[in-house]
Amino acid sequence: MEPFEFVRAAGIQDVLVAIRRPGSRILAGGTSLVDLMKLGVETPSTVVDINALPLSMISVEGDALTIGALASNSDVAVHPAIEQHAPAVGQALLSGASGQIRNAATVGGNLLQRTRCTYFRARDWPCNKREPGSGCAAIDGINMGHAVLGTSRSCIAVHPSDLAVALLAVDAYVHLASVAGERRIAIGEFYCQPGDIPSRETVIGPDELITKVEIPITNLNATSSYLKLRGRASYEFASASVATAILRDGDIVIDAAVAVGGLGTVPWRNRTAEKLLIGKQLTQESILAFCDALFAPASATPSNAYKLALARGAIHRTLRGGAEW
């Protein structure tokens, strides 16, 4: 680990000033940043501790559920308001990591965690995300855990966050603050596909701080659920995951949201494909048509093509409640 200056911020304005220094990084739970610093992947010149900030609230404000950026994953996962208004969010958090890590990890940090791609985390290999222009060892390497959606010639690293997938399904917003002011961004516009610049992972600026996440309170979001498929039951990232929310009038779908994880360079959702479910019964045929549209842009390798079948099965399971397909 390289030497760095440690700054313990007393207030939000202190943080916003400190993070304007070149090479600064924010420290909350530290469950991702500290690991990457030990590996030499992250080498900040300044680490800004934000744990003293009053950003751990979880509350209902009007027609929205608000979660502070410093709320712990454990607290959010079991909060009654989450269970009532956005159960997929709690289920996604409980499916990730261990209890000890969830106690330390924060919502803001979870959204900004970086990929678990082995080539990114090992400095012996070229990685465009870690060192722009160096190449991508994963494309011709061992890539059974890598992305099949949103990939490019520069990067096929899969996005790691369970929480982000659930938030995408419930149409959440991320609130950001900087010395220039505040802004609110839909979670579907927050992450950047790699394209030719894999090192740019989100639209957040270097001088911006996540302050909270906002989830609309809707009848659709209250039906949400999350399913994660992985190689083992704990301490494992998703091979495929799905967050769904479905409203029906009798047997007919009147509104739908489906987001998938474990397959994309970003959390993945296709609203055009979702329209194929509206006005239909959830039959094998209608779900197959939806999956065909959802995964039409997929580009798989021989090693990770299994993820598409896995995700299709997960979608059938969640939409049809375990019915045989």
N, C-alpha and C positions, 0 to 999 in steps of 0.2 A: 504494500500500500504506500502510495506517495504522500509526502507531507502536505498538510493543508491547514488553512486558518479556520477555526471553529467560531461561529457567531451564534449566540443564543438570543433570538429576537423576542422583545417584550410585547410588541404590538404589530398589527398588520402593516402599518406604514414603515416600521423598521425592516420588515421582511421585504417589502416592495422596493426599498432603497438598496438593501443588501444584495438582492438577486440581480440587480443591474450590473454588478461587477462581472467582467468576463470570467468564465470558468466556474461560476457559482452553481451549486446544487442544493436543493431543498431536502432536508431530513425530517421525516415524520416518524413512522414506525421503524424505518430502516431495513425492513425485511428484504428489500430488493437492492437498494443503493449500496448498502454495506457489503453485500455479497459481491457486487460488481466492482467495488473498490478493491476488495481483497484479490480479485482476479486480475486487476489492472485494466479492466475494460472501461471503468469510469475513473478518471483522475482529476477530480475537482480541485481547484486552488482554494475555494472557499466553500464550506459546508454550513448552511443556514438552518439551525434548529428552530422549527416552528411550533413545537409542542405546547408552548405557553399561550398560543392564540385561542380565543373563544370560538372554536369552530367544530365542536363535537356534538352539537344539538341534533336531535331527531324529532321533528314536530310536524303537525298538520297546520298549514297556513292557508285558509280559504279553501280553494279547490286543488291544492297541491300538497304533496308530501315533500318535506325538505330534510335533507341529510347533510350535515356539515362535513367538510373535507377531512376533518380529524376524527370523526366518529370511527370507532374500531369496527372491524368486520364482524367481530363477535356480537357487539351491542346491536348492530344493524340487523344481523341475521335473526335475532330472537325478539325484536321489538314488535309489540302488538300492532302498531300502525302499519308496519311492513307486511305482516301476515295478513292483515285485513285488506290493504289497498294494492299491494304489489308482491304477492307471495313468491313469485319467481326470483325476486331479488334475494330474499332470505335463503331460499333453497340453493341458489347459485353460490352464495357465500359459504354455506355449510358444506358444500361439496368440495371446497378448496382448502388445501393445506391441512395443518393440524390445529387443534384448539389453541396451543401456545402461540402459533404464528398468527392465527386470527385475532387473538387478544392484542397483539402488538400492531398488526397491519391496519392501515387506515383506508377509507374509501378513496380519497384523493390519490394515495400511493398506489392502490390497486389499479386505478385507471391508467396510471402512468408507468406501470411495471413494464419491463422490456422483455423481449422474446427469450424463450429458453433454448433457442437454437444452439446446438453444441458448437457450431463453427463461429457463432457470434461470441460465445463465452470463452473460447479458447484462442488465445492470441497467436498461436502457431499457424492458424489457418487464415486465408484471405476472407474478408467479409466487408461488403459494401456498406452495410449498416454501421459497422464499427469504424472502418477506415474507407471512406468514399473513394471509389475508383480502383480498389484493390482486387475486386472480383468476388464471386460467390462460390465457395467450395461446395455448398449444399446441392447445387443444381446437378452436378455430376457425381455427387458423393452419396453418403448414406442419408436418405431423405424420407423414410417411411413415416416420420412424424411431422413432415412439413406441409405447407399449404397447397391447396389445389384451386383456390379461388383468390382473385386479386393479385396473382403473381406477375412477375415481370422478368425480363432477361437479367435483371440486377439482383433480384431477391425473391426467395420463396419461404421466408421465415414465417411461421404461424403466430398469430396473436394469442397471448396466453391467458387473458382475463376472462374468468367465468362471469364476474359481475357485469362487465361491459356488454356481454351478450344479453343478459337479462334486462339491463337498462335500455338496450336497443329495442327490445320487444315491447317495452312499456313507454316508449317515446319520451325518455328522460332528457333533461337539459343540464349542461354543465355551466356553472357560473364562474367567471374569471375576473380577477382584479389586477390592476396595474396602476402605476402612478398617473397614467393618462385617464383612468376611469374603469368602468366595469362593462362586461359584455356577457351575453347569454347565448350559448351555442347548443343546438340540437346534437345529441350524442351521435346521430348518424352522420353528422358533418364534422365531428371532432377528430376522427382518425384519418390518416392519409395512407392510401395505398402506395406501395414503394415506388412504382414507376422507375424513373432513372435516378431518384434521390431517396434510397431506402433509409438514410439517416434521419430524414424528416418523418416522424411517426405521428405527430398530432399538429393541430393548427395553433396550439398554445405558443405564445411568444416567449423568448428567453427571460422577459421581465414580467411575466404573468404568473399568478398564483390561483390555483383552484380553491374556491371558498366554499362551494356547496353544490349539491346535486338536487335537482327539482324533478319530481315525478308527478305528472297529472293524475288526479284522482278521477277515475272513470270506471264504468261498469266493466269495460273490456279488460282493463289492467287488473281488476280484482279477480279475474278468472285465470290469471297467468300461472304458469308452472315451468319448472326447469328440470331437464334430464341430462345427465352427464354420463357418457360412456368412456371407459378408460381401461388400461391394461391391468390395474389393480385397484382395490377399493379405497385406498388412501394415499396421500403424498404423491399424487399423479395428476398431470395435466390432461386435458380432454383429448381423446382421439377424435371424438365428435360429441357435440352437445347441441341441445335445442331448447329454446325458450319460446313457449307458445301462449297465446291468449285468444280465446274463441268465444264469441257471443252467438247464440242461436235463437231462433224463433221456432220452437218445436225442433224438427230435424234439420232445418235450413239455416245455414251460416249467414249471419247478417253483418258480422265484422270479424276480422282476423288479423293476427300479427304473428309472424314466425321469424325468429332470428336463430342463426346457427353459429356455433363456435368450433374451434379445433380444425376447421377446414380453410379458413381465410387468413390472409395477411392482416385483415381487419375483421371485427365482428360483422357478420354478413346478413343482410336482409334485402328482399326484393319486393317492393310494394306492388309492382305490376303483376308479379306471379301470385301475390296474395289475392288479387282481384279474381283470379280463376276459382277461388274457393267461395266467393260471395254468391249467395243465391243458390248454392248447391248443398246437397247432403254430403257428409264426410264418408264417402265410399272409397273403396280401393282405387277406382278409376279416377275420381276427382283428385285424390291425394297424389296419385302417380303423375297426373297432368301438372299439378303444382310443382312436384319435385323435378320434373323434366325442365320446367321453365326456370326454377330456382338454380339448378346446377348446369344449365346450358353453357355458361361461360367457363366452366371448370377446365383446368389444364393439369392433368395428373401425370405422375411418373409411374412406371411399373410397380414401384415400391409403395406408393401411397394411394393408388387408385381404390384400395379397399375402403378408404374413408367415405367415398361417395355412397357405397352400399350401406355402410354403417349409419350414415346420417339419414338415408332414406328410411331405414328401419326405425331409427329414433323418432323421426317425424310421424310415421305411421303409428307408432306406439303412443305418442303423446296426443295426437289428434283423434285417435279412435279408442283411446283408453285401454290399450292392450289387446284389442281385437285382432284375430289372426289375419295376416295379410300375405 
